[in-house]
Amino acid sequence: MIRLADADFSRVDWDEWRTPLLQFSQASGLVVSAYDIAGVRQVGPLLPSRPAQLLGSSTLWHDDGPGTAAERRIVADMATGQDEAGELFHGMHICSLPLTRAGVRYGVLVFGWCARDFSSPMACEQLAALVGVPGHALWNAVRLEAPLTDARLATYRELLRTLAGSLDRQRDTIDELNRVSRTRELFLATVSHEMRTPLSALSMRVDLLLHTMRDMPPALKTALLAMRVHVRQEAAMVEDLIDAARTLTGTMSVERVAVSLGRIVRDAVATTEVNASEKGVALSVMPFDFGDQIEIDADPRRLQQVLWNLILNAIKFTPAGGTIAVLIERDASGVRIVVRDSGQGISPQDLPHVFGAFTLQSHANASGLGLGLYIARRLVELHGGAIAVSSEGKDKGTSFTVHLPMHPARRSDS
């Protein structure tokens, strides 16, 4: 059932119709206009032929002109739910097609304005007198035009129907994609926050039991320690979900201050070196001062999060006995932080997708949601920097390079 649009007509982008309707008008020789359902002309009249251009210089399609009045009568008929409406105006066809979007009729295409039979000088004189153009000039233009037969008009109508349907379906598809995207973002943000609260409570209770229970049976202590690890893993994934939701909704932000890069790198390495040691991976930093003398504009917590993600990712995909190096280098425009590992590497076809959301490696030691690098890239970009990845292929290691601008006061010292 057709529903008539009574919403805000300004939300319809009528400019989308201008080019395809102009192309149709020029190919068919028909005058074309687009109206909203309230009877306001939004596009046109498009005037492809010499007679149409001559009539366009008259009062025919003025706001109070007889041609505009005829078109508005047709639009009013279409607004009542008719599928087609039209009339003859001094021997000329005027036809219409509805425009619908998601089942809502929001506008009407009015087209035609071609004679259905060979005209005569007298008919041209009558029409010319009505709209204020010289009769002989109109006759000289009209007499060279072939009449529009009913069969040809039917063909043009179907072509225009196909064009309108294609554009409407395209916009419906875009609307649906936008709706799905908004729903996904809302779901992601809501679920993330709803999961964070119970996980925090569970983590607190597990820690409380571990610190207060005396003479705990070994099996129970082992179970609680394992539970604490799993809760922390889940909490980390929830934090990734929240950050991903912030990125998708455009609410991710950083608070940049002048800070020593060495402090950030030192804290990130101190947090992750336990993981490297447990796996038997050697973790080193160059230079030995961790970049203490380099000052940058950064959000310390967020930049530390970037380095955590890069180092933990390197540990995850580097086998026991492997190496991870964190290299800090100055250049003329800023500072580079390179995290290089000797791990499983990345195949050339996978490299372009490394920073995508929910990108998971197929290797058996992969875990998490595949959001860490996606979030890291966004955080680096919010710092005004860039992040890149390179790998020579399978089992040849991977390098992630973060480039950040230095604090302006320190740049001249480099």
C-alpha positions in Angstrom: 0.0 0.0 0.0 1.3 3.4 -1.0 1.9 5.8 1.9 2.0 9.5 1.1 5.0 11.3 2.4 4.2 14.0 5.0 7.7 14.2 6.4 10.3 16.9 5.9 10.7 17.2 2.1 14.0 19.1 2.5 15.6 15.7 3.4 15.2 14.6 -0.2 18.4 15.3 -2.2 16.9 16.5 -5.5 20.3 17.3 -6.9 20.7 13.5 -7.3 18.0 13.6 -9.9 19.2 16.5 -12.0 21.9 14.7 -14.1 20.0 11.5 -14.9 16.9 13.5 -15.7 18.8 15.9 -17.9 20.4 12.9 -19.8 16.9 11.3 -20.3 15.5 14.6 -21.5 18.2 15.2 -24.0 18.0 11.6 -25.3 14.2 11.5 -25.6 13.5 15.1 -26.5 10.9 15.3 -23.7 10.5 18.2 -21.3 11.0 16.8 -17.8 10.3 18.2 -14.3 10.5 16.7 -10.8 8.0 17.8 -8.1 7.8 17.0 -4.4 4.5 15.5 -3.3 3.4 19.0 -2.1 3.4 20.3 -5.6 6.7 22.3 -5.5 8.9 21.9 -8.6 12.4 20.8 -7.5 14.0 20.1 -10.9 13.3 21.5 -14.3 11.7 22.1 -16.5 14.4 20.6 -18.6 14.1 21.9 -22.2 15.8 19.7 -24.8 14.2 20.9 -28.0 13.9 24.2 -29.9 10.1 24.4 -29.4 10.6 23.6 -25.7 13.3 26.3 -25.3 11.1 28.9 -27.0 8.2 28.0 -24.7 10.6 28.2 -21.8 11.2 31.8 -22.5 7.4 32.5 -22.2 5.1 32.5 -19.2 4.2 28.8 -19.7 6.3 27.4 -16.8 6.2 30.5 -14.6 5.0 29.9 -11.1 1.6 31.3 -12.1 1.8 30.0 -15.7 -0.7 27.7 -17.3 1.9 25.0 -17.9 2.9 24.9 -14.2 -0.8 24.9 -13.2 -1.4 21.8 -15.5 1.6 20.0 -14.0 0.5 20.8 -10.4 -3.0 19.3 -11.2 -1.3 16.1 -12.3 0.9 16.1 -9.1 -2.2 16.6 -7.0 -3.9 13.6 -8.7 -0.8 11.5 -8.0 -0.8 12.5 -4.4 -4.2 10.8 -4.0 -2.5 7.5 -4.8 -2.9 7.2 -8.5 -0.1 5.3 -10.4 -0.4 7.5 -13.5 -2.0 10.8 -14.3 -1.8 13.2 -17.2 -3.7 15.5 -19.6 -3.5 17.1 -23.0 -2.5 20.7 -23.1 -3.3 22.3 -26.5 -2.6 19.0 -28.2 0.5 18.2 -26.2 1.0 15.1 -24.0 1.7 15.7 -20.3 2.4 12.4 -18.3 3.7 11.5 -14.9 5.3 8.8 -12.8 5.5 8.6 -9.0 8.7 8.6 -7.0 8.8 6.3 -4.0 11.3 5.5 -1.3 10.9 2.7 1.2 7.3 2.5 0.2 6.7 6.3 0.7 5.6 8.4 -2.2 7.7 11.5 -2.0 7.5 13.1 -5.4 6.3 13.0 -9.0 8.1 13.1 -12.4 6.2 15.1 -15.0 7.3 14.7 -18.6 6.2 15.1 -22.2 5.1 18.4 -23.7 5.3 17.0 -27.2 2.5 17.2 -29.8 0.6 13.9 -30.4 -0.1 15.0 -34.0 1.2 17.4 -36.6 0.4 20.9 -35.4 -1.1 23.7 -37.5 -0.2 27.4 -37.7 -3.6 28.3 -36.1 -2.9 26.0 -33.1 0.5 27.5 -32.7 -0.9 31.0 -32.8 -3.5 30.2 -30.1 -0.8 28.7 -27.8 1.6 31.5 -28.5 -1.0 34.1 -27.6 -1.7 32.3 -24.3 1.9 32.3 -23.1 3.3 35.4 -24.8 5.6 34.4 -27.6 5.4 35.2 -31.3 3.1 32.8 -33.2 5.2 32.6 -36.3 8.4 31.8 -34.3 6.6 28.9 -32.4 5.2 27.6 -35.7 8.7 27.7 -37.3 10.0 25.6 -34.4 7.1 23.1 -34.1 6.7 22.3 -37.8 10.1 20.7 -37.9 9.3 18.3 -35.0 7.8 14.9 -35.5 4.7 14.2 -33.4 5.0 11.9 -30.3 3.1 8.7 -31.0 1.4 6.7 -28.2 3.8 3.8 -28.8 6.9 6.0 -28.5 5.5 7.7 -25.4 4.9 4.2 -23.8 8.5 3.3 -24.5 9.8 6.5 -23.0 7.6 6.0 -19.9 9.0 2.5 -19.3 12.6 3.8 -19.7 11.9 6.6 -17.2 10.2 4.2 -14.8 13.3 2.0 -14.9 15.6 5.0 -14.3 13.5 6.2 -11.4 13.2 2.7 -9.9 17.0 2.2 -10.1 17.7 5.5 -8.3 15.1 4.9 -5.6 16.4 1.4 -5.0 20.0 2.7 -4.8 19.0 5.2 -2.1 16.9 2.6 -0.2 20.0 0.4 -0.1 22.2 3.3 1.1 19.6 4.1 3.8 19.5 0.5 4.9 23.3 0.3 5.1 23.3 3.5 7.2 20.6 2.1 9.5 22.5 -1.2 9.9 25.7 0.7 10.6 24.0 2.9 13.3 22.4 -0.2 14.9 25.7 -2.0 15.0 27.5 1.0 16.6 24.8 1.4 19.2 24.8 -2.3 19.9 28.6 -2.4 20.2 28.7 0.6 22.6 25.8 -0.7 24.8 26.9 -4.3 25.1 30.5 -3.2 25.8 29.4 -1.0 28.8 27.0 -3.7 30.0 29.7 -6.3 30.1 32.3 -4.1 31.8 30.5 -3.7 35.1 30.0 -7.5 36.0 33.6 -8.2 34.9 35.0 -5.6 37.2 32.9 -7.0 40.1 34.1 -10.5 39.3 37.7 -9.5 39.1 37.5 -7.7 42.4 36.0 -10.7 44.1 38.6 -13.1 42.7 41.4 -10.8 43.9 39.8 -10.5 47.3 39.6 -14.3 47.7 43.3 -14.7 46.7 44.4 -12.1 49.2 42.2 -13.0 52.2 41.7 -16.8 52.2 44.2 -18.5 54.5 45.2 -22.1 53.9 43.6 -22.2 50.5 43.6 -25.7 48.9 46.1 -25.8 46.0 43.5 -26.8 43.5 41.3 -23.9 44.5 44.2 -21.4 44.3 45.1 -22.7 40.8 41.5 -22.4 39.7 41.2 -18.8 41.0 44.5 -17.8 39.4 43.3 -19.2 36.1 40.0 -17.4 36.6 41.8 -14.1 37.2 43.7 -14.6 33.9 40.5 -15.3 32.0 38.6 -12.4 33.5 41.5 -10.0 32.6 41.5 -11.3 29.1 37.7 -10.8 28.8 38.1 -7.3 30.4 40.8 -6.5 27.8 38.4 -7.5 25.0 35.6 -5.5 26.4 37.9 -2.4 26.5 38.8 -3.1 22.9 35.1 -3.2 22.1 34.5 0.1 23.8 37.4 1.8 22.0 36.1 0.3 18.7 32.7 1.7 19.4 34.2 5.1 20.1 36.1 4.9 16.9 33.0 4.0 14.9 30.9 6.7 16.4 33.6 9.4 16.2 33.9 9.9 19.9 37.4 8.6 20.4 39.7 11.4 21.6 43.1 12.1 23.0 44.4 14.7 25.4 47.8 15.7 24.2 50.5 17.2 26.5 54.2 17.7 26.3 55.6 14.4 27.6 58.9 12.4 27.5 58.8 9.6 25.1 61.0 7.6 27.3 58.4 7.5 30.1 55.8 6.1 27.8 58.1 3.5 26.2 59.4 2.4 29.6 55.9 1.9 31.1 54.8 0.0 28.0 57.8 -2.3 28.1 57.5 -2.9 31.9 53.9 -4.0 31.4 54.6 -6.4 28.6 58.1 -7.9 29.4 56.5 -10.4 31.8 54.5 -11.8 28.8 57.7 -12.0 26.7 59.6 -13.7 29.5 56.9 -16.3 30.1 57.0 -17.2 26.4 60.8 -17.2 26.2 60.9 -14.2 23.8 63.8 -11.7 24.1 62.5 -8.1 24.3 65.0 -5.3 23.8 64.9 -1.5 23.4 67.2 0.8 21.5 68.5 3.3 22.5 69.2 2.2 26.1 67.7 5.4 27.5 64.3 4.5 26.0 64.1 7.9 24.3 64.2 9.9 27.6 65.6 13.0 25.8 62.8 13.1 23.2 59.7 15.2 24.1 56.5 14.8 22.1 52.9 16.0 22.2 50.9 12.9 23.2 48.3 11.4 25.4 50.5 9.2 27.6 47.9 6.7 28.4 46.7 6.3 24.8 50.1 6.2 23.3 51.1 3.6 25.9 48.0 1.6 24.7 49.4 1.7 21.1 52.7 0.3 22.2 51.1 -2.3 24.4 49.1 -3.5 21.4 52.1 -3.6 19.1 54.4 -5.4 21.6 51.8 -7.9 22.8 50.9 -8.6 19.2 54.5 -9.3 18.4 54.8 -11.6 21.5 51.6 -13.4 20.4 53.0 -14.3 16.9 56.7 -14.8 17.8 57.7 -18.4 18.9 59.8 -19.2 21.9 63.4 -18.3 21.3 62.4 -15.4 19.0 63.3 -11.7 19.4 61.4 -8.4 19.6 63.2 -5.1 19.2 61.7 -1.7 20.0 63.7 0.9 18.0 63.4 4.7 18.6 64.7 7.0 15.9 64.5 10.8 15.3 64.1 12.4 12.0 63.6 16.0 10.7 59.8 15.9 11.2 59.4 13.8 14.3 60.2 10.5 15.8 59.8 6.9 14.6 59.0 4.0 16.9 59.6 0.6 15.3 58.4 -2.7 16.8 60.2 -5.5 14.9 59.8 -9.2 15.6 61.2 -12.5 14.2 57.8 -14.2 14.3 55.5 -15.8 11.8 55.3 -12.8 9.5 52.4 -11.7 7.3 51.6 -12.8 3.7 51.5 -10.1 1.0 47.8 -10.6 0.4 47.0 -10.0 4.1 49.1 -6.9 4.6 46.5 -4.4 3.3 43.9 -5.8 5.8 46.1 -5.8 9.0 44.6 -2.6 10.4 41.0 -3.5 9.7 38.4 -4.1 12.5 37.9 -7.8 13.6 40.9 -8.9 11.5 42.1 -12.2 13.0 45.2 -14.3 12.0 44.4 -17.9 11.3 47.5 -19.1 13.2 46.7 -21.4 16.2 48.1 -18.9 18.7 45.7 -16.1 17.7 43.3 -14.8 20.2 41.2 -11.7 21.0 38.8 -9.9 18.7 41.2 -8.6 16.1 40.6 -4.9 17.2 44.0 -4.0 18.7 45.7 -2.8 15.5 42.5 -1.2 14.3 42.4 0.9 17.5 46.1 1.5 17.4 45.9 3.1 14.0 43.1 5.4 15.0 45.0 6.5 18.2 48.1 7.2 16.2 46.1 9.3 13.6 44.5 11.3 16.5 48.0 12.1 17.5 48.7 13.5 14.1 50.9 10.6 13.2 50.9 7.5 10.9 51.4 3.8 11.4 52.6 1.3 8.8 53.4 -2.4 8.6 55.9 -4.4 6.6 56.8 -8.1 6.3 58.8 -10.1 3.9 56.4 -13.0 4.2 55.7 -16.1 6.1 58.2 -16.8 9.0 60.2 -13.7 8.2 59.0 -11.5 10.9 57.0 -8.2 10.9 57.8 -4.6 11.5 55.3 -1.9 12.7 56.4 1.7 12.4 54.7 4.5 14.2 55.7 8.1 13.2 54.8 10.9 15.6 55.4 14.6 15.5 57.8 15.9 18.2 57.0 18.7 20.6 57.6 22.0 18.7 60.1 23.3 21.4 62.2 20.1 20.9 62.1 19.9 17.2 65.0 22.3 16.6 67.2 20.2 18.9 67.1 17.3 16.6 
